[in-house]
């Protein structure tokens, strides 16, 4: 467990660590050769760096527009998810999208990403692509709302965003590996504001957060 997304399939492994949010009682047991050990809160472990940057006020307060962002590996971003991001941006007309990952240090990867973004109806002038960097945590101060990926959500990336004071909107699936974000957000009390059970709800919750500058 602890970040692994599925069964090992090995008879030598007896137990799989999970929690009541990632695998509610009575669900998913049949997909594992291991016995599921459901912890009552979170089965994840997160330790912040020894020195963490200071949380900053929501950037929309100084910019005059909302910035959505994702620092997840872009390989996790499906075309279906890009369509949802496009719908969110269309509902928040002045909003921008900041994407950051190691792939964007490569010009060809950037070109391909922009093609996919355009195909999803996302205008190029609303998107910034940034390459990965070691000291990236202060850049969360440039994001108002983080958008989680689906069906493979973020884990450590979500923890980093939340630690830096940035809400994360996630779409919960049914299987263990698609419920990491749901588990993390439920554990810190953001189920109602940030957890969606359908693509339409994912869009609605992101838009609702974007329109509530005080909450951001």
C-alpha positions as CSV (number, residue, x, y, z in Angstrom):
1,X,0.0,0.0,0.0
2,X,0.9,3.6,0.7
3,X,0.7,4.9,-2.8
4,X,0.7,1.7,-4.7
5,X,-2.4,1.6,-6.8
6,X,-3.5,-2.0,-7.1
7,X,-3.0,-5.6,-5.9
8,X,0.4,-7.2,-6.3
9,X,-1.4,-10.4,-7.3
10,X,1.2,-12.4,-5.3
11,X,0.1,-15.1,-2.9
12,X,3.2,-14.2,-0.8
13,X,1.6,-10.9,0.2
14,X,-1.1,-11.3,2.8
15,X,-2.3,-7.7,3.4
16,X,-2.8,-4.4,1.6
17,X,-2.9,-1.2,3.5
18,X,-5.7,1.2,2.6
19,X,-8.3,3.3,4.3
20,X,-12.1,3.7,4.5
21,X,-12.1,6.4,1.9
22,X,-9.9,4.8,-0.7
23,X,-11.7,1.5,-0.3
24,X,-15.0,1.8,1.5
25,X,-16.1,-1.3,3.5
26,X,-17.6,-3.8,1.1
27,X,-16.0,-2.5,-2.0
28,X,-13.0,-3.5,-4.1
29,X,-12.1,-6.6,-2.0
30,X,-12.6,-8.9,-4.9
31,X,-9.9,-7.0,-6.9
32,X,-7.2,-7.9,-4.4
33,X,-5.4,-11.2,-3.7
34,X,-4.4,-9.5,-0.4
35,X,-6.7,-8.9,2.5
36,X,-7.5,-5.2,2.7
37,X,-6.6,-3.6,6.0
38,X,-8.7,-0.4,6.2
39,X,-7.2,2.3,8.4
40,X,-9.9,4.6,9.9
41,X,-8.4,7.8,8.6
42,X,-5.6,8.0,6.0
43,X,-3.2,5.3,4.9
44,X,-0.9,7.9,3.3
45,X,2.3,9.2,4.9
46,X,3.4,12.8,4.2
47,X,6.3,14.6,5.7
48,X,6.9,18.2,4.7
49,X,10.4,19.4,4.0
50,X,12.5,20.7,6.9
51,X,12.1,24.2,5.7
52,X,8.8,25.0,3.9
53,X,8.1,28.3,2.1
54,X,5.5,30.6,3.5
55,X,1.9,30.2,2.3
56,X,0.9,33.3,0.3
57,X,-2.5,35.0,-0.2
58,X,-4.6,33.7,-3.1
59,X,-3.0,35.1,-6.3
60,X,-6.5,36.1,-7.6
61,X,-6.5,38.9,-5.0
62,X,-3.5,40.6,-6.7
63,X,-3.9,39.4,-10.3
64,X,-7.6,40.1,-10.8
65,X,-8.1,36.7,-12.4
66,X,-8.2,33.1,-11.1
67,X,-5.3,30.7,-11.9
68,X,-6.0,27.0,-12.1
69,X,-3.0,24.7,-12.1
70,X,-1.6,21.2,-12.1
71,X,1.9,20.1,-11.1
72,X,1.0,16.5,-11.8
73,X,3.0,14.4,-14.3
74,X,1.3,15.4,-17.6
75,X,1.2,11.7,-18.6
76,X,-1.6,11.4,-16.1
77,X,-3.7,14.0,-18.0
78,X,-6.1,12.2,-20.3
79,X,-7.8,13.9,-23.2
80,X,-11.1,13.5,-21.3
81,X,-9.7,15.5,-18.4
82,X,-8.5,18.2,-20.8
83,X,-12.0,18.6,-22.0
84,X,-13.2,19.1,-18.5
85,X,-10.5,21.7,-17.9
86,X,-11.6,23.4,-21.1
87,X,-15.2,23.5,-19.7
88,X,-13.9,25.0,-16.5
89,X,-12.0,27.7,-18.3
90,X,-15.0,28.5,-20.5
91,X,-17.1,29.1,-17.3
92,X,-14.5,31.3,-15.7
93,X,-13.6,33.6,-18.7
94,X,-10.6,35.5,-17.3
95,X,-9.0,32.4,-15.8
96,X,-5.6,31.0,-16.7
97,X,-4.1,27.5,-16.5
98,X,-0.6,26.9,-15.2
99,X,0.9,23.4,-15.9
100,X,4.3,22.3,-14.5
101,X,6.1,19.0,-14.9
102,X,9.4,17.6,-16.2
103,X,8.1,16.9,-19.7
104,X,7.8,20.6,-20.3
105,X,11.5,21.0,-20.3
106,X,11.4,19.4,-23.8
107,X,10.2,21.5,-26.8
108,X,8.6,18.6,-28.6
109,X,6.7,17.6,-25.5
110,X,5.4,21.2,-25.2
111,X,4.3,21.2,-28.8
112,X,2.4,17.9,-28.4
113,X,0.8,19.2,-25.1
114,X,-0.3,22.4,-26.8
115,X,-1.8,20.4,-29.7
116,X,-3.8,18.4,-27.2
117,X,-4.9,21.5,-25.3
118,X,-6.1,23.1,-28.5
119,X,-8.0,20.0,-29.4
120,X,-9.8,20.3,-26.1
121,X,-10.8,23.8,-26.9
122,X,-8.3,25.5,-24.6
123,X,-6.8,28.7,-26.0
124,X,-3.0,28.9,-26.0
125,X,-2.9,32.4,-24.6
126,X,-4.6,31.1,-21.4
127,X,-2.0,28.3,-20.7
128,X,1.5,28.5,-19.3
129,X,3.8,25.4,-19.5
130,X,6.7,25.2,-17.1
131,X,9.5,22.7,-16.7
132,X,10.0,20.9,-13.4
133,X,12.4,22.5,-10.9
134,X,13.8,21.4,-7.6
135,X,12.5,24.5,-5.6
136,X,9.0,24.4,-6.9
137,X,6.9,24.8,-3.7
138,X,6.8,28.6,-3.8
139,X,5.1,28.4,-7.2
140,X,2.0,27.1,-5.5
141,X,1.6,30.7,-4.5
142,X,0.7,31.4,-8.1
143,X,-2.2,29.0,-8.2
144,X,-5.7,29.6,-6.7
145,X,-7.2,26.1,-7.4
146,X,-5.3,22.9,-8.3
147,X,-7.0,20.5,-10.7
148,X,-6.4,16.8,-9.9
149,X,-5.9,14.3,-12.7
150,X,-8.2,11.2,-13.4
151,X,-8.3,8.3,-13.4
152,X,-4.9,8.3,-11.8
153,X,-4.9,11.1,-9.3
154,X,-2.1,12.8,-7.5
155,X,-0.7,11.7,-4.2
156,X,2.4,13.7,-3.0
157,X,1.5,16.5,-5.5
158,X,-1.9,16.8,-3.8
159,X,-0.3,16.9,-0.3
160,X,2.2,19.6,-1.4
161,X,-0.6,21.7,-2.8
162,X,-2.7,21.4,0.3
163,X,0.2,22.1,2.6
164,X,0.8,25.3,0.6
165,X,-2.8,26.3,1.1
166,X,-4.1,25.6,-2.3
167,X,-7.4,23.7,-2.6
168,X,-7.4,20.6,-4.9
169,X,-10.5,19.6,-6.9
170,X,-10.6,15.8,-7.4
171,X,-12.8,13.4,-9.3
172,X,-13.3,10.1,-7.3
173,X,-13.4,6.8,-9.2
174,X,-14.5,3.4,-7.9
175,X,-11.2,1.6,-7.7
176,X,-8.4,2.1,-5.1
177,X,-6.0,3.8,-7.5
178,X,-8.5,6.4,-8.5
179,X,-9.4,7.5,-5.0
180,X,-6.2,8.9,-3.6
181,X,-7.3,12.5,-3.9
182,X,-10.7,11.7,-2.5
183,X,-9.1,10.1,0.6
184,X,-6.7,13.0,1.2
185,X,-9.4,15.6,0.9
186,X,-11.9,13.8,3.0
187,X,-9.3,13.4,5.8
188,X,-8.7,17.2,5.9
189,X,-12.5,18.1,5.8
190,X,-12.8,19.2,2.2
191,X,-15.1,16.5,0.9
192,X,-18.0,18.9,0.2
193,X,-16.0,21.7,-1.4
194,X,-13.5,19.7,-3.4
195,X,-14.6,16.1,-4.1
196,X,-16.6,15.2,-7.2
197,X,-18.4,12.0,-8.0
198,X,-19.0,12.8,-11.7
199,X,-17.3,14.8,-14.4
200,X,-20.1,17.4,-14.3
201,X,-19.7,17.9,-10.6
202,X,-15.9,18.2,-11.0
203,X,-16.5,21.2,-13.3
204,X,-19.1,22.7,-11.0
205,X,-16.9,22.5,-7.9
206,X,-13.9,24.0,-9.6
207,X,-16.0,26.9,-10.9
208,X,-17.7,27.4,-7.6
209,X,-14.3,27.7,-5.8
210,X,-13.1,30.1,-8.5
211,X,-16.0,32.4,-7.9
212,X,-15.5,32.6,-4.1
213,X,-12.4,34.7,-3.7
214,X,-12.9,35.0,0.1
215,X,-12.8,31.2,0.5
216,X,-9.7,31.0,-1.8
